């Protein structure tokens, strides 16, 4: 769309140039200010994504506002207790629409402890003062098909689920928070399909799930792979995210990045004293190591996320299966 409309093109070019400069500044900045530059790099790139998207009209592609606000930051010593409240509209809402992605409803409040595990690179982290999440992003490993069955492994299953692995109702309730996995069955095609098999592999918990292929899928010459229907492509891998706030589908990982970066940048901008304590590696119990890992990862993740999003909203927007993205709701 940016190639078909002169105004969209100007927005696209200017926003991407700013995004690149903010990202360059983030690379050279210390952790005192790095989240501010990283957040605005993603925010400006979001404007370019909106300008390129055919999902947004010429009256909609120029969003305004952060779309979220961060609460509980004043004199806050516990980073994970800060809350992100979603507004009715703003830049992340427009970007989500541009990508055909769900967005958290207005007035939804999520703590940073809930948002942090939605970012695949930090899903397995357990920051010092945060309780490990029961609903992190899970790496999805497709095993292909076996007769009438589709087979996949979920990596990074929480220990709480492992402890309840013999309770079929508890396991089913946990899996219900991952709606893209709907229709799952456990075990194998010859064992108890009410209980998924869970084992330890490479130092993490892995769950095996099955889906019974429909006759339509079995007879089609071109069958959309189950990982496209059940997982989100993310930086060369496939991931499954939970849905919050009663949503029928989860937000995409980019939205989780957006919310987390906004929270960190808000502390850095408006609560410099608290932020200085949080990034002090010599401060006992501080989340400094987790913050540094997150921000260093952002420098690599943001360009890849933006590149993937621009590919989706341009060349492949009309065929989401080709783009490796779930179909628009």
C-alpha positions as CSV (number, residue, x, y, z in Angstrom):
1,X,0.0,0.0,0.0
2,X,2.9,2.3,0.6
3,X,3.9,1.8,-3.0
4,X,0.4,2.8,-4.2
5,X,-0.2,6.0,-2.2
6,X,2.2,8.9,-2.0
7,X,1.2,10.0,1.5
8,X,1.5,6.4,2.8
9,X,4.9,6.2,1.2
10,X,6.1,9.4,2.9
11,X,4.9,8.1,6.3
12,X,6.4,4.6,5.6
13,X,9.9,6.0,4.7
14,X,10.0,8.6,7.5
15,X,8.8,6.2,10.2
16,X,11.3,3.5,9.2
17,X,14.2,6.0,9.1
18,X,13.3,7.1,12.7
19,X,13.0,3.5,13.8
20,X,16.4,2.7,12.4
21,X,18.0,5.7,14.2
22,X,16.3,4.9,17.5
23,X,17.6,1.4,17.2
24,X,21.1,2.6,16.5
25,X,20.8,4.8,19.5
26,X,19.6,1.9,21.6
27,X,22.7,-0.1,20.6
28,X,25.1,2.5,21.8
29,X,23.1,3.6,24.9
30,X,23.6,2.3,28.4
31,X,20.8,0.4,30.2
32,X,19.8,3.7,31.9
33,X,18.2,4.9,28.6
34,X,18.3,1.8,26.3
35,X,14.6,0.9,26.9
36,X,13.5,4.4,25.8
37,X,15.2,4.1,22.4
38,X,14.2,0.5,21.9
39,X,10.5,1.3,22.6
40,X,10.4,4.2,20.2
41,X,12.2,2.1,17.6
42,X,9.4,-0.4,17.7
43,X,6.7,2.3,17.9
44,X,7.9,4.1,14.8
45,X,8.4,0.8,13.0
46,X,4.8,0.1,13.9
47,X,3.7,3.3,12.0
48,X,5.5,2.0,8.9
49,X,3.7,-1.3,9.2
50,X,0.4,0.5,9.5
51,X,1.2,2.6,6.4
52,X,2.0,-0.5,4.4
53,X,-1.1,-2.5,5.4
54,X,-4.1,-3.0,3.3
55,X,-6.1,-3.9,6.4
56,X,-6.2,-0.2,7.3
57,X,-7.9,2.5,5.2
58,X,-6.3,5.8,4.3
59,X,-8.2,7.3,7.3
60,X,-6.8,4.7,9.7
61,X,-3.2,4.1,8.9
62,X,-1.8,7.1,10.9
63,X,-2.3,6.0,14.5
64,X,-1.6,8.2,17.5
65,X,-1.0,7.5,21.2
66,X,0.8,4.7,23.0
67,X,-2.5,2.7,23.2
68,X,-1.5,1.6,26.7
69,X,-0.4,3.2,30.0
70,X,1.7,1.9,32.8
71,X,0.4,1.9,36.4
72,X,2.0,1.5,39.8
73,X,5.4,2.9,38.9
74,X,5.7,5.7,41.5
75,X,8.2,4.7,44.1
76,X,7.8,1.1,42.9
77,X,10.7,-1.2,44.0
78,X,9.1,-4.4,42.4
79,X,9.4,-4.2,38.6
80,X,7.0,-7.1,38.1
81,X,4.2,-5.5,40.1
82,X,3.8,-2.7,37.5
83,X,0.6,-3.0,35.5
84,X,0.0,-2.2,31.8
85,X,-3.5,-1.0,31.1
86,X,-4.8,-1.2,27.6
87,X,-6.6,1.9,26.1
88,X,-9.4,1.8,23.6
89,X,-7.2,2.8,20.7
90,X,-3.6,3.8,19.8
91,X,-0.6,2.7,17.8
92,X,-0.4,-0.9,19.0
93,X,-4.1,-1.4,18.3
94,X,-3.6,-0.2,14.7
95,X,-0.5,-2.3,14.2
96,X,-2.4,-5.4,15.5
97,X,-5.2,-4.7,13.0
98,X,-2.7,-4.1,10.3
99,X,-1.3,-7.6,10.9
100,X,-4.7,-9.3,11.3
101,X,-3.9,-10.0,15.0
102,X,-6.1,-9.9,18.1
103,X,-5.5,-7.2,20.7
104,X,-6.2,-7.1,24.4
105,X,-9.6,-5.4,25.0
106,X,-9.7,-1.9,26.4
107,X,-9.2,-1.6,30.2
108,X,-7.4,-5.0,30.3
109,X,-4.7,-4.8,33.0
110,X,-1.7,-7.1,33.0
111,X,1.2,-7.1,35.4
112,X,4.7,-7.1,33.9
113,X,5.1,-10.5,35.6
114,X,2.2,-11.8,33.3
115,X,3.6,-10.0,30.2
116,X,7.2,-11.0,30.5
117,X,6.7,-14.8,29.9
118,X,4.8,-14.0,26.7
119,X,8.0,-12.9,25.0
120,X,9.5,-16.2,23.7
121,X,13.1,-15.3,24.6
122,X,12.2,-14.6,28.3
123,X,9.4,-17.3,28.6
124,X,11.7,-19.6,30.7
125,X,13.2,-16.8,32.9
126,X,12.2,-16.7,36.5
127,X,13.2,-13.2,37.7
128,X,14.2,-13.0,41.4
129,X,11.0,-11.5,42.8
130,X,8.5,-12.9,40.3
131,X,6.6,-16.1,40.7
132,X,7.1,-18.4,37.7
133,X,4.3,-18.1,35.2
134,X,1.8,-20.9,34.6
135,X,1.1,-19.5,31.2
136,X,4.4,-18.7,29.3
137,X,5.0,-18.8,25.6
138,X,5.7,-22.4,24.6
139,X,7.9,-23.6,21.8
140,X,6.0,-25.7,19.3
141,X,7.8,-28.6,17.6
142,X,5.7,-30.2,14.8
143,X,6.3,-33.9,14.3
144,X,4.2,-34.1,11.1
145,X,1.5,-36.7,10.7
146,X,1.2,-40.3,11.6
147,X,-1.8,-41.9,9.8
148,X,-4.9,-40.0,10.9
149,X,-3.0,-38.0,13.5
150,X,-1.1,-34.8,13.7
151,X,1.6,-34.9,16.3
152,X,3.5,-32.0,18.0
153,X,5.5,-31.3,21.2
154,X,5.2,-28.3,23.4
155,X,8.5,-27.3,25.1
156,X,8.7,-25.2,28.3
157,X,5.7,-26.7,30.1
158,X,5.5,-25.3,33.7
159,X,6.4,-27.5,36.6
160,X,2.9,-26.9,38.1
161,X,1.4,-28.8,35.1
162,X,3.9,-31.6,35.5
163,X,2.8,-32.0,39.2
164,X,-0.8,-32.3,38.0
165,X,-0.1,-34.6,35.0
166,X,-2.3,-37.4,36.3
167,X,-5.3,-35.0,36.7
168,X,-6.9,-34.8,33.3
169,X,-9.3,-32.0,34.2
170,X,-6.4,-29.8,35.6
171,X,-4.3,-30.4,32.5
172,X,-7.3,-29.7,30.2
173,X,-8.0,-26.5,32.1
174,X,-4.4,-25.4,31.7
175,X,-4.4,-26.1,27.9
176,X,-7.7,-24.2,27.5
177,X,-5.6,-21.0,28.0
178,X,-3.9,-21.8,24.7
179,X,-6.9,-21.6,22.3
180,X,-4.9,-22.3,19.2
181,X,-4.3,-25.8,20.5
182,X,-8.1,-26.5,20.6
183,X,-9.1,-30.0,19.6
184,X,-6.0,-31.6,21.1
185,X,-5.8,-35.1,22.4
186,X,-3.0,-36.6,24.6
187,X,-1.1,-39.8,24.9
188,X,-0.7,-41.6,21.6
189,X,-3.2,-43.0,19.1
190,X,-3.2,-46.3,21.2
191,X,-3.1,-44.9,24.8
192,X,-5.2,-42.7,27.1
193,X,-5.9,-39.6,25.0
194,X,-7.3,-37.6,28.0
195,X,-3.8,-37.3,29.5
196,X,-0.9,-35.8,27.4
197,X,2.4,-37.4,27.9
198,X,4.9,-35.1,29.7
199,X,8.6,-35.8,30.0
200,X,12.0,-34.1,30.6
201,X,14.1,-33.3,27.5
202,X,17.1,-31.1,27.5
203,X,16.5,-29.7,31.0
204,X,12.9,-28.7,30.2
205,X,9.4,-30.2,30.3
206,X,7.9,-31.4,27.0
207,X,4.3,-32.3,26.4
208,X,3.1,-34.4,23.4
209,X,-0.2,-33.6,21.8
210,X,-2.2,-35.2,19.0
211,X,-4.9,-33.8,16.7
212,X,-7.1,-36.1,14.7
213,X,-7.0,-35.1,11.1
214,X,-10.3,-34.5,9.5
215,X,-11.3,-36.4,6.4
216,X,-11.1,-33.2,4.5
217,X,-7.5,-32.6,5.5
218,X,-6.6,-36.2,4.8
219,X,-8.0,-36.1,1.3
220,X,-6.6,-32.6,0.3
221,X,-3.5,-32.6,-1.8
222,X,-2.4,-29.3,-0.1
223,X,-3.1,-29.5,3.6
224,X,-2.1,-26.4,5.6
225,X,0.5,-27.7,8.1
226,X,-0.8,-28.0,11.6
227,X,1.9,-25.7,12.9
228,X,0.5,-22.9,10.9
229,X,-2.9,-23.5,12.4
230,X,-1.7,-24.1,16.0
231,X,1.3,-21.8,16.4
232,X,2.8,-18.4,15.5
233,X,6.0,-18.2,13.4
234,X,8.5,-16.2,15.4
235,X,12.2,-15.6,14.6
236,X,12.7,-18.9,12.7
237,X,10.7,-21.0,15.1
238,X,7.1,-21.7,16.1
239,X,5.5,-20.7,19.3
240,X,2.2,-20.9,21.1
241,X,1.0,-18.0,23.3
242,X,-1.8,-18.0,25.9
243,X,-4.9,-15.8,25.6
244,X,-5.7,-13.3,28.4
245,X,-8.7,-11.4,29.4
246,X,-11.2,-14.0,28.1
247,X,-9.9,-13.6,24.5
248,X,-10.7,-16.2,22.0
249,X,-7.2,-15.9,20.5
250,X,-3.8,-14.8,21.9
251,X,-2.1,-11.6,20.9
252,X,1.0,-12.0,18.8
253,X,4.5,-11.8,20.3
254,X,5.1,-8.3,18.9
255,X,2.3,-7.0,21.1
256,X,3.9,-8.6,24.2
257,X,7.2,-6.9,23.2
258,X,5.4,-3.6,22.8
259,X,3.8,-3.8,26.3
260,X,7.0,-4.9,28.0
261,X,9.2,-2.2,26.4
262,X,6.6,0.5,27.2
263,X,6.8,-0.6,30.9
264,X,10.6,-0.5,31.0
265,X,10.8,2.8,29.1
266,X,8.2,4.3,31.5
267,X,10.3,3.5,34.5
268,X,13.5,4.8,32.8
269,X,11.8,8.1,31.8
270,X,9.6,8.9,34.8
271,X,11.1,7.0,37.7
272,X,14.9,7.3,37.2
273,X,15.8,6.6,40.8
274,X,13.7,3.4,40.9
275,X,15.1,2.4,37.5
276,X,18.7,2.9,38.6
277,X,18.1,0.5,41.5
278,X,16.5,-2.1,39.2
279,X,19.4,-2.1,36.7
280,X,22.1,-2.2,39.4
281,X,23.7,-5.6,39.2
282,X,25.2,-5.1,42.7
283,X,21.8,-4.5,44.2
284,X,20.7,-7.8,45.9
285,X,17.6,-9.2,44.4
286,X,17.4,-6.7,41.6
287,X,16.1,-7.8,38.2
288,X,19.2,-6.3,36.5
289,X,20.3,-9.5,34.7
290,X,16.8,-10.2,33.4
291,X,16.5,-6.6,32.2
292,X,19.8,-6.7,30.4
293,X,19.0,-9.9,28.7
294,X,15.7,-8.6,27.6
295,X,17.0,-5.3,26.2
296,X,20.0,-7.0,24.5
297,X,17.6,-9.4,22.8
298,X,15.4,-6.6,21.7
299,X,18.1,-5.2,19.5
300,X,18.0,-8.4,17.4
301,X,14.4,-9.2,17.8
302,X,12.9,-5.8,16.7
303,X,14.4,-5.8,13.2
304,X,13.3,-9.4,12.6
305,X,9.8,-8.8,13.9
306,X,9.4,-5.7,11.8
307,X,10.8,-7.4,8.7
308,X,8.4,-10.3,9.1
309,X,5.4,-7.9,9.7
310,X,6.2,-5.9,6.6
311,X,6.4,-9.1,4.5
312,X,3.1,-10.2,5.9
313,X,1.2,-6.9,5.3
314,X,2.6,-6.5,1.8
315,X,3.4,-9.4,-0.4
316,X,1.6,-12.1,1.5
317,X,-1.3,-10.3,3.2
318,X,-3.8,-12.0,0.9
319,X,-2.5,-15.5,1.7
320,X,-1.6,-15.8,5.4
321,X,-0.7,-19.5,5.1
322,X,2.0,-18.6,2.6
323,X,3.3,-15.9,5.0
324,X,3.5,-18.5,7.8
325,X,1.0,-16.5,9.9
326,X,-2.3,-17.7,11.3
327,X,-5.3,-16.4,9.3
328,X,-6.8,-13.1,10.3
329,X,-9.7,-13.5,12.7
